[in-house]
Amino acid sequence: MSDHRYYIVTDEAGAGRALDLLSGVFEEEGVPIATMETDEARGLWEASAYGSGEPDAELRDRMARCLAKDFPGVEIKLEIFGETDWIAKSLDGLKPVRAGRFLVHGAHDRGAVRPNDLAIELEAGQAFGTGHHGTTAGCLEMIAKVMRAVPGGRKIGPVLDLGTGSGVLAIAAAKLGPVRVLATDIDPIATRVARENVRANHMAARITCVTAQGFHSTAFSREGPFGLIIANILARPLMRMAPDIRRNIAPGGSVILSGILASQRRQVLAAYSGQHLRHVETLWRNGWVTIHLK
Ligand code: SAH
């Protein structure tokens, strides 16, 4: 897992330019580069280079040199990720987010829901997954695509949301079709938050929330095998879990993976093709990718 990142704050065009420059210098070495929108209202973006372990002054200096010409005087900032890098964000003050037909919103924005929206209301903020992150938005869109392709949703069989965070993707799947969903997370706080959000969205009868590290729980054999497995974690744990994911998928089932930087996509695809899961489609969002495999 990447343990820190150096980044600059810029606008959308600047993020695109920085992505090109940084990718040109660092891509070959496998240093993950990503851009993300951090403040839609003010048009703020960040472009980052990720490093592992202790902050690395050399990475910082090389980044500064690479950006100096196009971004004179720009400040290179540092963020260090703690043990758990999963962003704890309150939904208060966050705007509702649209991803395909979904509208993810807090209770204070119920008024924003339009008649054809699939609305997901999230209150508790101590878990990742508000829909504002490119990986969550990518997963929401991909789940809709995959489940729409199955008439009635029912035939897709049970769904697994591994690393459920706020429960947003589990709730989305349950809203799209009459499926049972197992939602798991390594973090008991996330599981509790997910359970509260599931209840607030009236989905408690169909979604079971369980605390588990990876596939270490009897819940998987009880509820599976799964017609669809969704896992928005990070590239490295996803590559490690490829054999477990393969074992828990029903014949003909689908896998949606995210939390993967664009520069890590090929490696992840290779790990899964080793498990005979082939690539169907990739969605690209702010430097992150969401992948559908079958
Ligand atoms: N599904 C949500 C949250 C993604 S954040 C969304 O798409 O927005 C990733 C979540 O995975 C975090 O809540 C983290 O606690 C959990 N996680 C990380 N490693 C895990 C593992 N090995 N097993 C289960 N959950 C894990």
Boltz pocket constraint, residues with backbone or C-beta under 6 A from the ligand:
constraints:
  - pocket:
      binder: B
      contacts: [[A, 86], [A, 127], [A, 128], [A, 129], [A, 130], [A, 131], [A, 135], [A, 136], [A, 139], [A, 162], [A, 163], [A, 164], [A, 165], [A, 166], [A, 167], [A, 168], [A, 169], [A, 184], [A, 185], [A, 186], [A, 187], [A, 190], [A, 212], [A, 213], [A, 214], [A, 215], [A, 232], [A, 233], [A, 237]]
      max_distance: 6.0
